[in-house]
Amino acid sequence: MTDRFDLVLQGGTLVTPAGRVEADLAIRSGRIAALGRFTADQAADVIDVTGLTVLPGAIDSQVHLREPGLEHKEDLATGTAAAALGGITAVCEMPNTKPSTTTAADLTDKLRRAAGRAWVDHAFFIGAAGDNIDQLAQLERMPGCAGIKVFMGSSTGNLLVEDDATLARVLAQGFRRVAVHCEDEARLRERKAIAEASVGDPSAHPEWRDAETALRATQRLIRLARAAGRRVHVLHVTSAEEMAFLADHKDLATVEATPQHLTLSAPEAYQRLGTYAQMNPPIRAEHHRLALWQALEQGVVDVIGSDHAPHTREEKALPYPQSPSGMTGVQTLLPIMLDHVAAGRLSLERLVDLTSAGPARIYGMANKGRIAVGYDADFSIVDLKAERRISHFWIASKCGWTPYDGKTVTGWPIMTVLRGQVIMRDDTLLGDPAGQPLRFQECLPAAAA
């Protein structure tokens, strides 16, 4: 039969742009071919997903993977394996790793090393640095580039854009949305003595990197972005003050929150986890966490990203403030957020908007982010009622730890489907890594004449 499908997912609940639909899902040539009811003889393969919920493939638009030279911490293979095991079908890698991704050669090398090793689809941000500003407009249009990333504070190596004049130059180069880490470097330097006087006490981290540090940088960014007419994406927003400010600038700025900042709060997180709770910007007091949820409920938050930043146990065991900032997160993003759904803190439809449609919309990802005919057949298939206990042993990242060790959650990824191929089922990776570079609508190659 010429109209035969490659695969039919039968009997599940689909979360589509129209809401939840009880229907089968037919796939052909890696894309969604039809929604409806189909018989076994219409497809080469049928998978029964009765009792499960089929979400459009979840996208983690902020991860940090480390190689070459730091493969003991993470690499493209283990980081994307963790993503697939967590129900994630695509990741965007940020450049605050060593070596950083700041040139065309860096990006080409990352894409080359990902080929045949990455379990999920992927793209890489280019870091804005003092020596590449004039090339940013060309770099952001390269295949496999997710966009430009700016660090206003807390950077690695030369990835620091701390003054307004340099940031204005960056924003004047190119036209795609710029992702920004907002912490005011001058204030961080002014207050660094707080951390230095708190050896062994990571609870000082949110005092050193206080909410004012984040707000000042965010306000500066919006002022300069508006002058340049440039769209920006404010990463990992952590404070009530930032959310209130950004609510007045949604014409220009999109907003990310992380599962960590929505789930953990000070001082409890630092008392229980010590330096394993240390990240930038910090885990803050409970009133900030509640303000993030209010902003999410009010629609100010556009996307959830994990800010996956693995460090070894040996590094994390260093006394604060020598200990590095960052947590694992790509593998636990969906389980943690599904648990929030189960607790009634957000709807499943809102979660899909934050983890699938949202990142695809913000960055203009081609054929990603929704269950609709013609889109890539990427699915996060979950059991909304499954209770599982997250543990260090489940984590595929080389560092082998999670801040959620021992936490029982309701809702679990059962299957990950990438372009019609099942790459994870029941906590087991299947087949060979087949991730491909993400494509972006603003940078699609022109058709041959």
C-alpha positions in Angstrom: 0.0 0.0 0.0 1.5 3.3 -1.1 -0.3 5.2 1.7 1.0 2.8 4.5 2.4 4.4 7.6 5.8 3.6 9.1 4.5 3.6 12.7 1.2 4.1 14.5 1.0 5.0 18.2 -2.3 3.6 19.1 -4.7 4.3 22.0 -3.0 7.2 23.8 -4.1 10.6 24.8 -2.5 13.3 22.6 -1.8 16.8 23.8 -2.4 18.8 20.7 -2.8 22.6 20.0 -6.6 21.9 20.4 -6.1 20.3 23.8 -6.2 16.6 24.8 -7.4 14.3 22.1 -8.1 10.5 22.3 -6.6 9.4 19.0 -4.0 7.4 17.2 -1.0 9.0 15.8 0.4 8.0 12.3 4.0 8.6 11.3 5.6 8.5 7.9 9.2 9.4 6.9 9.9 10.9 10.4 7.0 13.3 10.4 3.4 13.3 11.7 1.2 12.0 8.8 -2.2 11.9 10.4 -4.3 11.9 13.6 -7.3 9.6 13.8 -8.1 5.9 14.1 -6.0 3.4 12.2 -5.8 -0.4 11.9 -2.7 -2.6 12.2 -2.7 -3.3 8.5 -2.2 0.4 7.8 1.3 0.5 9.3 4.6 -1.3 9.3 4.6 -1.1 13.1 2.1 -0.4 15.8 2.9 0.5 19.4 0.1 0.4 22.0 0.3 3.4 24.2 -3.1 2.9 25.9 -3.2 4.6 29.3 -0.2 6.9 28.4 -0.2 10.6 27.4 1.7 11.6 24.3 3.3 15.1 24.5 5.1 16.9 21.7 8.8 16.3 22.2 10.1 18.3 25.1 12.9 20.7 24.3 15.5 21.8 26.9 16.8 25.1 25.5 19.5 25.6 28.2 22.1 22.8 28.8 25.8 22.9 29.3 27.9 20.0 28.0 31.7 19.8 28.5 34.2 18.5 26.0 37.0 18.2 24.8 39.4 18.1 27.7 36.7 17.9 30.3 35.0 14.6 29.3 35.3 13.3 32.8 32.5 15.8 33.7 30.2 15.3 30.7 30.2 15.0 26.9 27.8 15.1 24.1 27.1 11.4 24.3 26.3 11.2 28.0 24.5 14.5 28.2 22.2 13.7 25.4 21.7 10.2 26.7 20.5 11.8 29.9 18.1 14.0 27.9 16.6 11.0 26.1 16.2 9.0 29.3 14.3 12.0 30.7 11.9 12.3 27.8 13.7 15.2 26.1 14.0 15.1 22.3 16.1 18.2 21.7 18.7 20.3 23.5 20.3 23.7 23.0 23.8 23.9 24.4 25.2 27.0 26.0 28.8 28.1 25.6 30.1 28.7 29.1 32.2 25.6 28.9 35.9 25.2 28.3 36.7 25.6 25.4 33.9 28.0 24.7 32.0 28.1 21.4 32.7 31.6 20.0 33.8 31.0 16.4 32.6 29.3 13.3 35.3 26.7 13.7 34.1 26.0 17.3 30.5 25.5 16.1 31.6 23.3 13.1 33.6 21.1 15.5 30.7 20.7 17.9 28.4 19.6 15.1 31.0 17.2 13.8 31.5 15.6 17.2 27.8 15.4 17.8 27.2 13.4 14.6 26.7 9.7 15.5 27.0 10.4 19.3 24.1 12.7 20.2 20.9 10.8 21.2 18.7 13.8 20.6 18.4 16.7 18.2 20.7 19.6 19.1 21.9 23.1 18.5 24.7 25.3 19.9 24.7 28.9 21.0 27.6 31.1 20.1 29.0 33.1 23.0 29.5 36.8 22.5 33.0 37.8 23.4 35.2 40.8 23.0 36.9 39.5 19.9 33.9 38.2 17.9 31.3 41.0 18.1 31.8 42.0 14.5 31.2 38.4 13.3 28.0 37.8 15.4 25.6 38.6 12.6 27.2 36.0 10.4 27.7 33.4 13.2 24.0 33.4 14.2 23.0 32.3 10.7 25.2 29.2 10.6 23.5 25.8 10.4 23.1 24.3 13.9 23.4 27.7 15.7 20.7 28.3 18.2 21.6 32.0 18.5 23.8 34.3 20.5 24.4 34.0 24.2 25.5 36.9 26.4 26.9 36.7 29.9 26.5 40.0 31.8 28.2 38.4 34.8 29.6 35.1 36.1 31.2 34.1 32.9 33.8 31.6 31.9 37.0 32.7 30.3 36.5 35.6 28.0 32.7 35.3 27.8 31.8 38.4 29.7 30.0 41.4 28.4 29.8 43.6 31.5 29.6 47.2 30.3 26.8 48.9 28.4 28.9 50.0 25.4 30.0 46.5 24.6 26.5 45.1 25.2 25.0 47.7 22.9 27.5 46.6 20.2 26.5 43.0 20.6 22.8 43.9 20.3 23.4 45.9 17.2 24.9 42.8 15.4 22.3 40.5 13.8 18.6 40.1 14.2 17.8 36.8 16.0 16.7 36.7 19.6 19.7 37.0 22.0 19.8 34.8 25.2 21.2 36.6 28.2 22.4 35.7 31.7 21.6 38.7 33.8 23.8 39.4 36.8 25.5 42.8 37.2 29.3 42.1 37.3 30.2 45.3 39.0 27.9 44.5 41.9 29.2 41.0 42.1 32.7 42.3 42.5 31.6 44.9 45.1 29.9 42.1 47.2 32.4 39.3 46.7 33.8 39.8 50.2 30.5 38.3 51.5 31.3 35.0 49.9 35.0 35.2 50.9 34.0 35.7 54.5 31.7 32.7 54.4 34.1 29.9 53.8 32.2 26.6 54.0 28.8 28.2 54.1 27.0 28.1 50.7 23.9 29.7 52.3 25.8 33.0 51.7 25.5 32.5 47.9 22.1 34.2 47.5 23.4 37.0 49.8 26.4 37.6 47.6 24.5 37.3 44.4 21.5 39.0 45.7 18.2 39.9 43.9 19.4 43.4 43.2 22.4 42.0 41.3 20.0 40.3 38.9 17.5 43.2 38.7 20.1 45.7 37.8 21.5 43.6 34.9 18.0 42.9 33.6 17.0 46.6 33.7 20.2 47.5 31.8 19.6 44.8 29.2 16.0 45.9 28.5 17.0 49.5 28.2 19.8 48.7 25.7 17.7 46.1 23.8 14.9 48.6 23.4 17.3 51.2 22.0 18.6 48.6 19.5 15.2 47.2 18.7 16.5 43.7 19.5 14.6 40.8 20.9 16.1 39.2 24.0 15.4 36.1 26.1 16.2 36.5 29.8 17.5 33.2 31.2 16.8 31.6 34.6 15.0 34.5 36.2 15.0 34.0 40.0 13.5 37.0 41.7 10.1 38.6 42.3 11.5 42.0 41.3 12.7 40.8 37.9 9.4 39.1 37.1 7.5 42.3 38.0 9.8 44.3 35.8 9.7 41.9 32.9 5.9 41.8 32.9 6.0 45.4 31.5 8.4 44.5 28.6 6.9 41.4 27.1 6.9 43.0 23.6 10.6 42.7 23.6 11.6 40.0 26.2 10.8 36.4 26.7 11.4 34.8 30.1 12.8 31.5 31.3 12.4 29.8 34.7 14.1 26.6 35.8 12.7 23.6 37.7 15.3 24.2 40.4 14.1 27.7 41.2 10.5 26.6 41.0 11.1 23.7 43.4 13.9 24.6 45.8 14.2 27.5 48.2 16.7 28.9 50.8 17.6 28.3 53.4 16.3 24.7 53.4 18.1 23.7 50.1 21.5 24.8 51.4 21.0 23.2 54.8 20.0 19.9 53.1 22.2 19.9 50.0 25.1 22.1 50.9 27.1 23.1 47.8 25.0 20.8 45.6 22.4 23.6 45.9 24.8 26.2 44.6 24.1 27.6 41.1 24.1 31.0 39.3 21.8 32.8 39.8 21.2 31.3 43.2 18.4 29.4 44.8 16.6 32.2 46.7 14.2 32.6 49.6 10.7 31.1 49.5 8.9 34.4 48.6 11.0 34.5 45.4 10.0 30.9 44.6 6.3 31.7 45.1 6.7 34.9 42.9 8.1 32.7 40.1 5.0 30.5 40.3 2.8 33.5 40.2 4.6 34.8 37.1 4.2 31.4 35.5 0.5 31.4 36.3 0.1 34.9 34.9 1.8 33.9 31.6 5.0 36.0 32.2 7.2 32.9 32.0 7.6 31.6 28.4 9.8 28.6 28.8 11.3 26.1 31.2 14.9 25.2 30.8 17.0 23.1 33.0 20.3 25.0 33.0 22.0 21.5 33.2 25.5 22.2 34.4 27.2 19.0 35.7 30.2 19.2 38.0 31.9 16.2 39.7 31.3 15.2 43.3 35.0 16.1 44.0 34.5 19.6 42.7 31.2 20.1 44.6 33.0 18.8 47.8 35.3 21.8 47.7 34.6 24.3 50.5 32.4 27.3 49.5 33.1 29.6 47.6 35.8 27.4 45.9 33.0 25.0 44.9 31.6 25.5 41.3 28.1 26.6 40.7 25.7 24.4 38.7 23.4 21.4 39.0 22.4 18.5 36.7 18.9 19.0 35.4 18.2 17.8 31.8 17.2 14.3 32.9 14.9 15.5 35.7 13.2 18.4 34.0 10.1 16.4 32.9 9.8 14.3 36.1 10.0 17.3 38.3 7.6 19.4 36.3 5.1 16.5 35.8 5.1 16.2 39.6 4.1 19.8 39.8 1.3 19.0 37.3 0.2 16.2 39.6 0.2 18.5 42.5 -2.1 20.9 40.7 0.4 23.8 40.3 0.0 24.0 36.5 -1.9 22.2 33.8 -0.5 19.7 31.5 -1.3 22.0 28.6 0.7 24.8 30.2 3.6 22.4 30.7 3.6 21.6 27.0 3.6 25.3 26.2 6.6 25.8 28.5 8.7 22.8 27.3 7.7 22.2 23.7 5.8 25.0 22.0 7.5 27.7 24.0 11.2 27.0 23.1 10.2 26.2 19.5 8.3 29.6 19.2 11.0 31.7 21.0 13.9 30.4 18.9 11.9 29.7 15.7 12.7 26.0 15.5 11.5 24.5 12.3 9.0 21.6 12.6 9.3 21.3 16.3 7.1 21.8 19.4 3.6 20.6 18.6 1.6 17.5 17.6 0.3 18.5 14.2 0.5 17.1 10.7 3.8 17.9 9.0 5.7 18.4 12.2 8.6 16.1 13.2 7.4 13.0 14.9 9.1 13.8 18.2 7.2 12.7 21.3 7.6 12.5 25.1 5.3 9.7 26.1 4.5 9.8 29.8 2.6 8.0 32.5 0.9 10.8 34.5 0.0 8.4 37.3 3.3 6.6 37.7 5.2 7.1 41.0 8.9 6.9 40.8 11.8 7.7 43.1 14.6 9.8 41.5 18.0 8.5 42.5 21.7 9.2 41.8 21.8 5.8 40.1 19.3 6.8 37.4 21.4 9.7 36.3 23.2 9.1 33.0 25.5 12.2 33.3 29.1 11.3 34.1 29.0 13.2 37.4 26.3 10.7 38.6 24.3 12.9 41.0 21.1 14.9 41.1 19.8 17.4 43.7 16.5 15.4 43.7 18.0 12.2 44.9 15.4 10.4 47.0 12.5 12.5 45.8 9.4 10.6 44.9 7.5 12.1 41.9 4.2 11.4 40.2 4.5 11.4 36.4 7.3 9.7 34.5 8.6 9.6 30.9 8.0 6.1 29.6 9.1 6.5 26.0 11.0 9.0 23.9 10.4 9.1 20.2 12.7 11.1 17.8 11.5 11.6 14.3 9.5 8.4 14.5 12.1 6.2 16.1 11.8 5.0 19.7 15.1 6.0 21.3 14.1 5.3 25.0 11.6 2.9 26.5 11.1 2.0 30.1 14.4 3.7 31.2 16.4 2.0 28.5 18.1 3.6 25.5 17.3 1.8 22.2 19.2 1.7 18.9 22.1 4.0 18.1 22.4 7.8 18.6 20.7 9.5 15.7 20.3 13.1 16.8 20.5 15.7 14.1 21.1 19.5 14.2 18.0 21.6 14.8 16.9 23.8 12.0 15.7 27.4 12.5 13.0 29.2 10.5 15.0 32.4 10.3 18.0 30.6 8.8 16.6 28.0 6.5 18.8 27.6 3.4 17.4 29.0 0.2 15.9 26.4 -2.2 18.0 25.5 -5.2 16.8 27.2 -8.4 
